[in-house]
Amino acid sequence: MDFWQSSASGNFFSQKDNYIMKGAYLMHDIETLWPRIIKHAGEKFYQIRGGEFTYEIRGNSIIPDRTNIQISKNHIQEAIKYLPLSNTVPVQHLRGPSYIYAILMDKRILEGDEEIVFKRHNWEKLKPLQLGRYAEYFVMMEFTLFNFDVYKPEVDNKGIDFIIRKGHYKYYDVQVKSIRGLNYIFFPKDKFQLRENLLAAIVLFFEGKPPKLYLIPSVEWQEPNSLLTNKYYEGKKSKPEWGLNISAKNLPLLEKYTFDDIIKAL
């Protein structure tokens, strides 16, 4: 329960970490950060759920390439009051909260605070079980932010990590997989039977960066490709599996499944 309580509050820092980080961010103001934001316009940034974007500066506004909204300098100035951000909740009243988070919590913008930000996403210190548990609760919280009801089964004997529901009749089973960097993920076919209401939530951890979240409807494996694989292992001990080959070459294929894009269609 301690883990869930800390997840629900968005606070994964120790008291010492919070003290250090609050002290550092109090030194920042809009006149310090705005020139850095201008300097890095056109470069890639990543939203908290993994969406990739760039932005341009027009006058005193930030224009992300994935949306038509304009984030004013005044909104950035207001957001600075809430640093450090653990998630987008404190800035939901501002324009483009997920973009504000991505920009202000990026080490290129913070510059002198790289070491502090790195502590926030130091995935190497987590054991595999801890990383998997973090990923599971992270995904559950993201669904909650999109107004889904989330239910965790008391007994997991079917390979389902949790169930989400929207409205009275629309529900999905969710299986979560997490991985460090680029690698291969698989789902045993006897535990992951393709159907319309089964989703694979994929969390990628890159050292020093926020987790990247993807959501793949299971029926996508009905048409395998270099990313989504179908392995039978005929005549071998390994059981048949659906695979996810996450490589640099396949990243463009994976980007179509960013959480923010898929959740809108559910």
N, C-alpha and C positions, 0 to 999 in steps of 0.2 A: 504494500500500500504506500510506502514511503516514495517509491519510484513514481507511482501514478500521481501522487499529490504534487511532487515537484514538477512533473510534466504538465499537469493541468494549470499550474501557476505560471508556466513558462520560465521557471527559474532553475537552471542547471548549474549555477555557480555556488561555490562555497561562500561563506560570509567574507572570507579574506579576499577572494576573487572579486566579489561585488564591491568591496571597499576600494581595491586597487583600480578597478575599471571606472567607477564613478568619479574618482579623483582625477583620472586622466582625461575623461570626456568633459569635465567641467572647464577645462582649459580651451576647448574648441568653441568657435563662434562662426557665424556665416562668412565673415571676412577672411577667415583662415581656410575654410573648406570650399567656398565657391570657386576660387581660382584653380583648385585641384580638380573640381568637377569639370570646369571648362577644359583643363589640360587633357583629361582622359576621354573627352567626347569622341565618339566613333569606335571606341574599344568595346570588347565583349564584357558584359556583366551578367550575373546569374541571380535570378529570383530565389526566394527561400525554398520553393518547390521545384527548382531546377530549370525553369524557363530561361532561355538565353536571349539577350537583347543588346542592342547598342542604342545610343541616344545622340541627339544633336542639340546645340544651344541656339536658341533664337531670342535675342534680347536678354531678358531676365527669366527665361523659361527653359525647362528641360523637355525635349520631345522624344520619348521612346519610340523605336521603330516598330513595335508590335501593337501600338494603340494610337489613337488620335488625341489622347488627352495631353494637356500641357501642365507640367508641374512647375509652379512659380517658385522663384527664389524665396518668397515669403513663406511658402509651405516648407521649404527646406530649413529655413531659419526656425520655424516652429518645431519641426521634427528633431532638431539638434537638442532641444530641451529634454528629450526622452532617451537620449543615448546613455548607455549602450542598449541596443534593441535585441531582445531575445527572440522576438517574432514581430509580426506586423500589427498586432492588436493595439499597441499604444498610439499608432499613427493612422488608424482606420478612418479618423475624421478628416484626413487630408487627402488630396488628390493623388492617386497612384501609390497607395501604401506599399505594395510589393516592390515597386520600382525604387521608392524612397529607401526601403530597407536594403535592397541590393546595392545601391550606390553608397549610402552612408556607412554601411558595415563592411565595405570593401577596403582591403589594406592599401590600395592605391590612393584612396581618398584620405584615409587616416594617417598614412605615411609614418610618422614617428611612433605609431602605436601598433606596428606589425606584431610585435611579440605578444601583446595583450590579446589581439584578435586570434592569433594562432592558438593560444590557450583554449579559446572558446571551441575550436574545432580540431582538437588534438586527438584524432581517432586512434592513433597508435597505442595510446595508453589503455584502451578498452579491450578486454578479452572478447573472443568471438560471441560468447553467450550474451555479454553485456551489450555488444554492438547490435546483435539481433533484437534484443529486448528494446533498446533505444529506437531502432527502426520501426518496430511494431507500434509502439506508443506514438511515435512521430506521425505515422500514417493515420492512426486513429484520430489524433487531434486535428489533422488536416481535413478529414471528412467532417468532423464536428464543426469546423469553421465554415463549411459549406452547408450547414443546417441538416446534415444527415444524422439520424439516430444510429448509435453504434452499440452493438451487443457482442460480448465475448462469451463463447460457449464455456460451460463449466468443465466439459470433457472434450478434448480435441482428439478424436479418433478417425477423422475423415480428412485431415490435412487442411482444415479451415481455421484461420487465425481469428477472424471475427466476421460479423454480419453487419451490413449497413442497410438502413431503410430510409426512404423518403416518401412521405405520405402514408397511406394505409396499406397499399398493395404492392409497392415497388421496393424490392429488396435485392441485395447482391451478397454473395459469399466472396470473401477476400482472403487471398493467401499472400503473405508478405515474404519477400526475399531481399536480403541485403548483401552487399559485396563491397570490398575495398578495391577501388580503382577499376581497371578494365579486366574482365575475366568471363568465365562461362558459368551460367546458372541453369539448373535443370529442375523439372517438375516430373516426378514419376507419374506415368499415365493412370495408374490405378488410384492415385490420390488427386489427380487434376484432370477430370473428365470434361472435355470441352462442351460448354453450354452458354446460353445467352446471359445468365445471371452469375457467372463466375469471373472474377477479376484477379489479375496478378499485379500487385503493387511492388515496384522495384525501387529500392533505395541504394544509390551509389554514394560511397564515401571517398572523397579525395582529401588527403591530408591538408589541413589548414583552410578548408573551404566548407561552406554549408552543405548539408546533404542534398543530393539531386533526386527528385522524386518523379517516377513515371508510373503510368497506370495502363495496363494492357488487357483489353477484353480477351478472354480465353479463346473465343472463336477466331481470333486473328491467326491462330496456329493452323487453321484449316487450309490456309494458303502459305506454306512454308517458303522461306527465302534465306538469304545468308544470315539474317539476324534471328529469325524465328525458325528453329530447326525441328525436324521430326526424326527421332532415332529409334530403330527397332531392336538392334543388337541380336539379330537372329542367330541362334546357335551359341550364344554367349551367356555368361552368368548375369550380366547386367540386365536390369529390367528396362522395358521400353520407356522412353521419356520424351517430353517436350523440352526443347532447349532454347536458351537465349544467349547467343554468341555476341557478347559486348566487347567490341574491338574498336580501334580508332577508325577503321574502314566502315564499320557499321553504325557509328554514332549518328550520321545523318538519318538513317532509317529509324533509330530510336527516338529522335527528337519529335517525331509525329505523335508520340505517346506521352508527352509531358503532362503531368497531373492537371495543370490548369486548363489545358485544351480538352482532355478527355472528360473531365468532370462536368463540363458544360453540357455534354450530350447525354448524361445519365438522367 
